[in-house]
Amino acid sequence: MPTIVAKKAGICTAAGCGGRILKGEYVEYSAATGTRHLECASAEQGRRPNLRAGRCRCGAQVAPREGSVRLEETRLNGRHRKLWRVDCAGCSRPLPPLG
């Protein structure tokens, strides 16, 4: 991931962190993972916040700032395609352990 200077404040997307990122701070960034503190660059992927309204794969309408988003990359007719998919709070929850 490239290191950049944050142009605006935000939240670290690494699992287990969720700390504030300040404007002017050096961060790691990629489209798939979002902005992360330098020390969180190798951590597992957390949830990216949903900033726009959308429809989940289960059919539920998801309001802005609810649920989460994920990046889905596909190839269609030889072209690389990136799509942001919205997950509602129910679909974005991890499954409970079996047993």
ABEGO torsion letter per residue (X at the ends): XBBBBBABBBBBABBGBGBBBBBGBBBBBBAAAEBBBAAAAABBBBBBBBABBBBBAAGBBBBBGBEBBBBBBBBBGGBBBBBBBBBBAAAABBBBBBX
